[in-house]
């Protein structure tokens, strides 16, 4: 059997299309460790996590889940689960330490080894070029608010395409540029920890430009059948009422949370209302002729990361804010229902809403759920088992929402569960566990949670069983 404890004779209530991609996902800084090995230099997350007070308990990603030394073990786990695809990210400072110049051979060799192991296991590698670990030297030169970073990123994309393009068929340029721009430069809760509305908007534009330039660089270096993608964490924004002022609050958040990326990438334009809303912050003169056309380079699919919806109304929020001036007009309200260990509401209907919106707005763009999952307070019981029924319920509900969107005509090609392993959860350090595989960080022992066994069964039967 290719999947752990597969029970293919169980009644399948919701069957997914033939060829649907069943994956899991990770990010380099969250799992790799080996922070100073084989030529790797600091990223902005190394610097940020080593700054007192920035990360809970002073945790860093120096060791993380030690994936750098445990690739064989982790690929074997994926093979046992039966996943068809694995979405991983490449640490930019591991392969191009200063963000400029030639690649480091040992850094490239690590990813070559990972890809070879995946292919040997019958697992399709899906590479993400940027999951927030900008080389510190590029941040010292100005980071994403500076235009030059976009060009450096395109050069890095070409290096990786040349190194792995013969074995990796699907490439994602950026993961969640909203977080990189607005959490990193707007309210500073992510690396590099800067707090400037102007810097966040400049960063958002240069991330869009970087995506387009990298997409073009990838096209120039990859075989013709390769796929180029982008992953966005789109916000399912809901007004707390139908009052005009609450509807306007939702419009503002949609502009700076969603359309700041959707409009340039798919339509080659800036949202006019976003430009008006942010007039007190910037005149957008950093957008040069040709930038928006470059950002709109064609891609083959759009990745969607979804965890929970947002409920907003007229009012004001705390500053510094990640919302680039919108906080003066918008308040966020708690959504009803159960919550995860992140204190995020559990509501799968928001995922269905996003998929239907994209079905209507981007009818020719295939969609992939590139992240979806939940953190709970998992622990290994005395017998060594990790029971996580809340996560299983969360995943079941969200996969059912994807199936419903498919039935409603959304072109969804795959689902990547976040995450394979418990890991370094950014500013929360090791206090939050998203994995379907439990990691004892003291010993690095991996233990399959009940959710991992459940997901293996889903993959084996190609859908969800009767509850």
Order of alpha helices (4+ residues) and beta strands (2+ residues): beta-beta-alpha-alpha-alpha-beta-alpha-alpha-beta-alpha-alpha-beta-alpha-beta-beta-alpha-alpha-alpha-alpha-beta-beta-beta-alpha-beta-alpha-beta-beta-beta-alpha-beta
